[in-house]
Amino acid sequence: MYVCICNGVTDRQIREAAEAGCDSVSEMTMRTGAGASCGSCLGLVAELIDEARARRALPLPVLARAA
């Protein structure tokens, strides 16, 4: 799905960049171009970054008990 129609940036590109460590909307704009034109996609970009951040921070209770 296209997140940024102005610059042709897809949700897959945003998710991949977020998983690779891109952790802010401004950095995502620099890396992918998302939001660099009209900016109407910035809210969705932020949501996708937050989702990736939450997945990275997901606690693993089994590992916590093993430690």
Protein Blocks (a to p, Z undefined) as FASTA:
>chain_A
ZZblmnopafklmmmmmmnopabfklmmmmnopoklnopmmmmmmmmmmmmmmmmmoccf
klmmmZZ
